[in-house]
Amino acid sequence: MEITGTVVEFSDQSGVTKAGKEFKKSQLVIKNNEGYNDAEKFIAFTVLGKSIENFNHAVGDLITVFFDIESREYNGKYYTEAKAWQFRRTAPDSFTAEKSDNPKTITHSPF
């Protein structure tokens, strides 16, 4: 899956597990106007391992994020996470052209 938006935040959340092993984890937050009625929405992604090292974008950059959605069960509840695995800088003009070439048609209420 992929989505295009503007980088809002890229924060390091690396640490040490209870077992004493180090892990690399970051959170990427982007925003775009692809919500209902073009409302601004924010999307948070988990970035793991080598993908952290490959992230070379700054806050305000327009990028395309390639990601997978994964759910897991814990104590009878399901938790969903969007895991980003690749990033590409996007030219602002191509994003505008892409949106106008592919208009969204809503035929029913989302509620």
Beta strands, then each sheet from edge to edge (+ up, - down):
strand 1: 2-12
strand 2: 15-16
strand 3: 22-23
strand 4: 25-32
strand 5: 41-48
strand 6: 62-74
strand 7: 77-89
sheet 1: 1+ 4- 5+ 7+ 6- 1+
sheet 2: 2+ 3-
end
